[in-house]
């Protein structure tokens, strides 16, 4: 995994700050490959219950993360029980590493 422990801690804390304590976050994509270079930070936020204002909270999370860990590309997917499940959600769930 190509994220420092400090960055993982910041991501976990910020996700819970925005989405609540029951939110789980997984890193997926190229950053889980220790031998790859570059790439954005792909995150899947999993929520156990339907959450209001997902779009606003997703933008808020991305902005806070960029301020806290530096201006770099961050992609956030949010999955709650009302989200129509797509193949990218399945891939992120299966291959992602829980932070």
Secondary structure by P-SEA (a helix, b strand, c coil): ccccaaaaaaaaaaaaaaccccbbbbbbccccccccccccbbbbbbbcccccaaaaaaaaaaaaaaaaacccbbbbbbbcccccccaaaaaaaaccccc
